[in-house]
Amino acid sequence: MKHSIKKVLSVLLVAVFALSMFTACAKKEETKATEPTAAPVATEAAADPTATPVPTEVPKDLGGMEITIANWWETDKEPTTQKEEDTLAYRNEIMEKYNFKVKTINLGSWTEYQEIVVSSIMAGDPAADVFVMDQKFMAAPLQQGLLYPLDTLQNFDFTEEKWNQEVLDLITFDGHKYGMAVGKMEPRLGIFFNKRLFEEAGIDPELPYDMQKDGTWTWAAFEDLCAKLTRDTNNDGTPDVYGLASFSKDFFRGTVYSNGAQYIGKDDKGVFFNATNDPKFLEALEWGISLYDAGYHMPQPEGSNWDWFIQPFIEGKVAMQCAEEYKVNTWKDMEDDWGFVIFPKGPNGEMMTVFTENIVVMPAGLDAEYAENVAFAYNLYTNTTPGYEDEDWRANYYSVFRDARAVEETLPLFYEPEHGTMSYLPLINGIDYGNVTYDLDARALTPAESVEKVQQQWQTFLDQANGLETVAE
């Protein structure tokens, strides 16, 4: 009997000891679960031994490969703003995590760049893994099959919001995408105007903004302003101030696209065609040249350079100029205040800007695995810097414009589908806006003659672009 009691007591003591150990362990697990650094997956596994463990990510290892991105204006530079510092830190983090490096290189000047890109790819030794291309540089490598079909790479998902869909659509041929761009397109074509000259002519300097805002910014309104702004202040029979002076390729591009016309079209099958024989195209040229005939456009001084029109605007001798947005850098030290609006709408069109965007490509002939690694790295490299996902895209423009209305009213208007377009003309090797506009500007040909001139002249280049003729070596 004593032995049985002892045996029972022994069993009870063991049970009590086990229970106390279990309670202690449970408290220890509870403490671990409330620690800030505790991993939720570990807690779940401890609470439920049957739960399937979440696998730890093993980062892709690119083996230390160096990826080169080429352009014609800069190499890697030190950050000068907080955003640039944060972007550099983010990129260094992903490069360390995935074991790769990215290097930006300058291949040469703008005039040398296309030849360097094309010749290096044709030689089988591309000068870079990724090339930034001016839209004007795209024709030759496209026609010669020198670009990689980017949509075949699994590490690019072009449905992601960061990719510029207009560029993807522009550079899609035979069902493949050969070029890409990230984010919004850079602002381009519009009308700069001198506010002081408006005031001296008795015109409210906010009027172009007001008409742009209420939809009355039309060719007729623009022409009326040109008439009032062209003034002979000393009564010598020659205007001292002109309403307008522009580069002909900019001005007549504005007139054409704002009237619902275009220089080059592309049909549903991806075939390019000459669109200059559209009556709306001729109407746009005729209206534009009528401003010359009326004496509103400043004549080019004899013996002057092609860019003669820039200085008169800076000096306050011209009230309005059709130009691309990057001219803000040219006007930065200008004494007079100025504004910026979209090109006015014609009778058959809308207020319109014409975009020309840099396009990113990869060379054809890359090993498939290598190309996938480049795509993987470039995709990460171009992601939005963490913390800047909700940044206002307009923020960087306030410092380069003279007024807020250009940033808050004009630039957003550019990105509305009915007010912004892209031109196919730069994709056709061998042709240029100047084929139409130079003779027109010089008054060597009439609008109808300018149109007639390019019908046959452009057809050979269009046939080459459409693959109907062999590209000349």
Residue pairs with C-beta under 8 A, 6 or more apart in sequence:
29 46
29 47
32 38
32 43
32 46
33 43
33 46
41 53
41 54
44 51
45 51
45 53
59 97
59 98
59 99
60 98
60 376
61 98
61 99
62 98
62 99
62 100
62 373
62 376
62 377
63 99
63 100
64 99
64 100
64 101
65 100
65 101
65 373
65 377
66 100
66 101
66 102
66 103
67 100
67 101
67 102
67 103
67 129
67 130
67 374
67 377
67 378
68 102
68 103
68 104
68 105
68 127
68 128
68 129
68 130
69 102
69 103
69 104
69 105
69 128
69 129
69 130
69 131
69 132
69 378
70 104
70 105
70 106
70 107
70 117
70 127
70 128
70 130
70 131
70 132
71 104
71 105
71 106
71 107
71 113
71 131
71 132
72 106
72 107
72 108
72 109
72 110
72 112
72 113
72 132
72 134
73 106
73 110
74 104
74 106
75 104
75 105
75 106
76 103
76 104
79 85
79 87
79 88
83 385
83 388
83 391
86 385
86 386
86 387
86 388
87 385
90 383
90 385
90 386
91 102
91 381
94 380
94 381
95 101
95 102
98 376
98 377
98 380
100 373
100 377
102 377
102 378
102 381
105 127
105 128
107 113
107 116
107 117
107 127
107 128
108 116
110 134
113 134
113 137
114 133
114 134
114 136
114 137
114 140
116 127
117 127
117 131
117 133
117 137
117 141
118 140
118 141
118 144
118 146
120 126
120 127
120 363
121 141
121 146
121 363
121 364
121 365
122 144
122 146
124 365
126 363
126 365
126 366
128 363
129 362
129 363
129 366
129 374
130 360
130 361
130 362
130 374
130 378
131 360
131 361
131 362
131 363
132 358
132 359
132 360
133 141
133 179
133 358
133 359
133 360
133 361
134 356
134 358
134 359
134 426
135 356
135 357
135 358
135 359
135 426
135 427
136 356
136 426
138 171
138 179
138 359
138 361
138 426
138 427
139 426
139 427
139 428
139 429
139 430
139 465
140 146
140 429
140 471
141 147
141 361
142 171
142 173
142 178
142 427
142 465
143 429
143 464
143 465
143 467
143 471
144 471
145 364
146 363
146 364
147 178
147 179
147 361
147 362
147 363
147 364
148 178
148 361
148 362
148 363
148 364
148 365
148 366
148 371
149 176
149 177
149 178
150 156
150 158
150 176
150 177
150 178
150 179
150 180
150 361
150 362
150 375
151 158
151 176
151 177
152 176
153 371
153 372
153 375
154 372
154 375
155 372
155 375
155 376
155 379
156 180
156 375
156 379
157 379
158 165
158 168
158 177
158 180
162 182
162 183
162 382
162 383
162 384
163 180
163 181
163 182
164 180
164 181
164 182
164 183
164 184
164 185
164 357
166 185
166 355
166 357
166 422
167 179
167 180
167 181
167 185
167 357
167 359
167 422
168 177
168 179
168 180
170 179
170 359
170 422
170 424
170 427
171 177
171 178
171 179
171 180
171 359
172 178
172 270
173 270
174 270
178 361
179 359
179 360
179 361
180 359
180 360
180 361
181 357
181 358
181 359
181 360
182 360
182 382
183 393
184 393
184 415
185 355
185 357
185 415
185 420
186 325
186 326
186 355
186 357
186 358
187 325
187 353
187 397
187 411
187 414
188 324
188 325
188 353
188 354
188 355
188 356
188 414
189 250
189 253
189 254
189 322
189 323
189 324
189 325
189 343
189 352
189 353
189 354
190 322
190 323
190 324
190 325
190 340
190 341
190 342
190 343
190 353
190 410
190 414
191 208
191 222
191 254
191 320
191 321
191 322
191 340
191 341
191 342
191 343
191 344
192 313
192 320
192 321
192 322
192 323
192 327
192 331
192 338
192 339
192 340
193 205
193 208
193 319
193 320
193 321
193 338
193 339
193 340
193 341
194 313
194 316
194 318
194 319
194 320
194 336
194 337
194 338
195 205
195 336
195 337
195 338
195 339
196 205
196 316
196 336
196 337
197 229
197 241
197 316
197 319
197 336
198 204
198 205
198 207
198 229
198 319
199 205
200 231
200 241
201 228
201 229
201 231
201 241
201 319
202 228
203 225
203 228
203 229
204 210
205 337
205 339
206 405
207 225
208 217
208 225
208 339
208 341
209 339
209 341
209 405
209 409
209 410
211 217
211 218
211 221
211 344
212 341
212 342
212 351
212 409
212 410
212 413
213 409
215 351
217 341
217 342
217 344
217 345
217 351
218 344
218 345
218 346
219 255
219 258
219 287
219 344
219 345
219 346
219 347
221 344
222 320
222 344
223 290
223 291
223 294
223 296
225 243
225 319
225 320
226 243
226 244
226 291
226 294
226 296
226 297
226 319
226 320
227 243
227 294
227 296
228 243
229 241
229 242
229 243
229 296
229 319
229 320
230 239
230 241
230 242
230 243
230 295
230 296
230 319
231 239
231 240
231 241
232 238
232 239
232 240
233 240
233 241
234 240
239 295
239 298
240 317
241 316
241 317
241 318
241 319
242 296
242 297
242 298
242 312
242 317
242 318
242 319
243 291
243 296
243 297
243 318
243 319
243 320
244 251
244 291
244 296
244 297
244 298
244 318
244 319
244 320
244 321
244 322
245 297
245 298
245 309
245 312
245 313
245 318
245 321
246 297
246 309
246 321
246 322
246 323
247 306
247 307
247 309
247 322
247 323
248 434
248 437
248 438
248 440
248 441
249 432
249 433
249 434
249 437
250 322
250 323
250 324
251 288
251 322
251 437
252 284
252 285
252 288
252 433
252 436
252 437
252 440
252 441
253 263
253 354
253 423
253 433
254 322
254 343
254 352
254 354
255 284
255 285
255 287
255 288
255 343
255 346
256 262
256 263
256 281
256 284
256 285
257 343
257 349
257 352
257 354
257 421
257 423
258 284
258 343
258 344
258 345
258 346
258 349
258 350
258 351
258 352
259 280
259 281
259 283
259 284
259 287
259 346
259 347
259 348
259 349
260 280
260 346
260 348
260 349
260 350
261 275
261 278
261 280
261 281
261 283
261 284
261 348
261 349
262 275
262 278
262 281
262 421
262 423
262 424
263 275
263 276
263 281
263 423
263 424
263 425
263 433
263 436
264 272
264 273
264 274
264 275
264 423
264 424
264 425
264 427
264 428
264 431
264 462
265 272
265 273
265 274
265 275
265 424
266 272
266 273
266 424
267 273
271 466
272 424
272 427
272 428
272 462
272 465
272 466
273 462
274 454
274 455
274 458
274 459
274 462
275 281
276 436
276 451
276 454
276 455
277 451
277 455
280 346
280 348
280 349
281 451
282 447
282 448
282 451
283 346
283 347
283 348
284 346
285 436
285 440
285 447
285 450
285 451
286 447
287 346
288 440
289 440
289 447
291 297
292 441
292 443
298 309
298 312
298 317
298 318
300 308
300 309
300 441
301 308
309 318
309 321
310 330
312 318
313 321
313 331
314 330
314 331
314 334
316 335
316 336
321 327
322 343
324 356
325 340
325 411
328 340
328 400
328 401
329 400
331 338
332 400
337 402
337 403
338 402
339 402
339 403
339 405
339 406
340 401
340 406
340 410
341 406
341 410
342 351
342 352
342 353
342 410
342 413
342 414
342 419
343 351
343 352
343 353
344 351
345 351
345 352
350 418
350 419
351 413
351 419
352 419
352 420
352 421
353 414
353 419
353 420
353 421
354 420
354 421
354 422
354 423
355 414
355 420
355 421
355 422
355 423
356 422
356 423
356 426
357 422
362 371
362 374
362 375
366 374
394 407
394 408
394 411
394 412
397 406
397 407
397 411
398 404
398 407
401 407
413 419
414 420
425 431
425 432
425 433
427 465
428 458
428 461
428 462
428 465
429 461
429 464
429 465
429 471
430 460
430 461
430 464
431 454
431 457
431 458
431 461
435 453
435 454
435 457
435 458
436 450
436 451
436 453
436 454
437 450
439 445
439 449
439 450
439 453
440 446
440 447
440 450
445 453
460 469
463 469
464 470
464 471
464 472
